[in-house]
Amino acid sequence: MAAQNMKFLVCCANGSGSSLMAQLALEKVLKKHNIKPGKVHHCPLSEGKGSAPQYDVLICAQNFKNMFDDAESKGVKVIGLKNVMSAPEIETKLKEIGIIE
């Protein structure tokens, strides 16, 4: 999967604190691997549930992952994290799904 121009969505409960921190960690990982995303957006779960199908990859806390089963069935790669602020965990998960090498 070509990671350039991919669209990434990061969701947390309220869409302000941890999703912003996770977005910054994601952007750090993408930059490290010279990936220029088409879009990176963070939002609350309520917005994410509706807009998820418009994205290629969705990142959220592990306990929210099952809320996005519908998006996953439509081809969105859904990543659940134990620590949403962990760049190393994000990097590992992106490698597992083939976004980065």
C-alpha positions, 0 to 999 in steps of 0.5 A: 500500500502506497502511504503517500497521500493517504488520509489518516483519522485519529479519534478519542473520546472528546477529540481534543486532548489525546487525539491531538497528542496521537496525531502529533505522534503519528505525524512524527512517525510519518515524517521519520519515514518520509511519508507525506499524508494527504490528510491527518485529522483528529476528532471526537468519536462521535464525528469519527464514526460518521467520517471514518469511511472517508479515510484510509487509516483510523487510529484510536484507543484499543477500547474504542476499536470495535466502534469502527467495525463498519468502517473496517468492513468498508476497507478502512485500516483501523488501529487500536492502541494501548498508548495513543501517545506512543510514537513507537507503538504507532510505528509498530502498528503501521508496519504490521498493516503494511503502511511503512516498511 
